[in-house]
């Protein structure tokens, strides 16, 4: 008969070998990351409704009460294809506007050229897509401005 031992973390019974540690692999990882013995709780994702188990290490505040799967949807090609299609519709609407009426339109130029200005959407295309705003509204003249290329690049990073 083989000798058994219990994990000190979860109590799981395992066969004892010369290399058996006091914690199972799962609990030793939790111990290493400081989550052993941390209370877990269940929470429902607001988008898909799945019930997920979380520990204090998982922060919901950054994810807006979405599960990891729903957060990662933004990284999928399906999301990107829809965003690209939306971006095309916004630029189509933008190019139909009377851009010549914008101040500093004559200074329009490329990034890196001193004194160059760029066309900027005040409410960004991505923000409009994420919030479900119609492309015609994002591309309207009321949402457009000419700003320096440096200011436009810095705005995109925030």
Secondary structure, DSSP 8 states (H G I E B T S, - for coil): ---EEE-TTT--EEE--TT--SS-HHHHHHHHTT-TT---EEEE-TTT--EEEE-TTS-STTTTS--HHHHHGGGSHHHHHHHHHHHHHHHHHHHTS-GGGSTTGGGB--TTSTT-EEEEESS-HHHHHHHT--HHHHTSGGGEEEEEHHHHHHHHH-
